[in-house]
Amino acid sequence: MAQGKPLINSVLISGCLIILVGFSIRASYGVFQIPIANEFGWPRAEFSLAIAIQNLAWGFGSPLFGAIAERIGDKKAIVAGAFLYALGLLLSAGATTPLEHQIYEILVGFGIAGTGFGVILAVIGRASSDENRQMSLSIATASGSAGQIIGPPTAIALLSIMEWQMVFIVFAVSIMSVLILLPFMGTDELASKEELDESLGDILKVASKDPSFAMIFIGFFACGYQLAFITAHFPALVTEMSAPVDSYGWCGDLGITNTAALGGLSISIIGFANIIGTLVAGWAGKKYKKKFLLSGIYAGRSIIAAWFILTPITANTVLIFSFALGFLWLATVPLTSGLVAHIYGLKYMATLYGIVFFSHQLGSFVGVWLGGVLYDDYGTYTFVWWVGIAIGVVSAIIHLPIKEEKRINRNVSL
């Protein structure tokens, strides 16, 4: 695709802003755990299941919206995603039972799929030169981390002046506002229906026979488990397990006066650190094999998580853990999407990455839901935390045998 620098810049900037808004909303869901549970007297597992279903729907929706984008156009996929996202938020604002929340989060999950990484990264990848593609994907992923910085504090601030139902309505208006960016996303270039039917079937057949694709798929499960569990439960874990905030020096300097605020701050710090980590991953992905970088990231996450749970939890350890984990947080996304694009090409990147991302979201479902269930059963998050550490170790190992070569140079045929 021949595209000049101005178009590439507009696509990258617009894509980053769409991801930023969508991820600001998604990353704030953990902040609503306690307010919603307290209002209705629900056990922690009920709203946890709603968030888990949201993540699973996001996973199911990613290859679906990838195929929609490749078949009828990227912009139409984004419009559909924004409408579903807003509708799910509006309906959730009026929900009064766990089942209602759980059903409406299906719409939110599909909305995230239509406005998130699967569709946007494919657009940015096609609009970037070979030389700059890995860094472009990293910049777009870093915008999701920026959303993580903005989302939780914004939700906390809004909750201080309005009910959680009204916050959901504000979020619905915000996600619809991203549609004004669509004219800057470039022009959809679509193949014929016949070409799409034949080519997509061919590439799916290739991927289904390739052990490397299976290993990428399985390995991404750990990323989803760890990230979703932390996003949904870490604010509550910090609120309930750490010592009083007024006993530490760092938090006083930051103006943090209670553990609830510390929990929200921790998610923002993770997002801030990951902007740095994701950009470093983009740079490293151009120089080193992506599979080795991914293996190192998963191993590093497990080491950091083990240190945190084995150390007395204080505000200082929360801040250290949040920054260290944040550096590795979404660094897997540009490397994984770049690995898929490198091996299988750009034409059907949205669909193939969407399939891989389903594994990520299956892990997200398990991490969020299991965290709530085991907390209700045992009154602690410790066991489910160790499960995440073990899964990370498995993922670090399974990435090592991946054949990081373009499929035309390998013995992977139709």
CORLIN-V145143 format. One line per field, one symbol per residue. phi: phi as a letter, one per 30 degrees, with the letter a starting at -180 (. if undefined). psi: psi as a letter, one per 40 degrees, with the letter a starting at -180 (. if undefined). A space follows every 50 residues. Layout:
BEGIN
phi: ???
psi: ???
END
This chain:
BEGIN
phi: .dbddedddddddddddddeddddddddddddededdddciddedddddd dddedddeddddddddddddcckdddddddddddeddddddddcdbbedd edddddddddddddcceedddddddddcdedcdddddddddddddddddd eeddddddddbadddddddedddddddddddedcdicdccddedddeddd ddddddddccedddddedddedddedddddddcdeddddccddeddccde dddcidcadddddddddddeddddedddddddddddcbdddddddddddd edddddedddcedbddddddddddddecdcdddddddddddddcjceced dddddddededdddedddddeddddddciacddddddddddddddddddd deddbeddcbdbbd
psi: hhhiddddddddddddddddddddddeedddedddddddefiiddddddd dddddddddddddddddddddeiddddddddddddddddddddeheiddd ddddedddddddddeaddddddddddeiiddedddddddddddddddddd cddddddddeeiidddddddddddddeeeeedeeeahhhiiidddddddd ddddddddehdddddddddeddddddddddddedddddddeiihdeeidd dddeeheidddddddddddddddddddddddddddddihddddddddddd dddddddddeihhidddddddddddddecedddddddddddddeiddfdd dddddddddddddddddddddddddddeeieddddddddddddddddedd ehhgihdeeifhi.
END
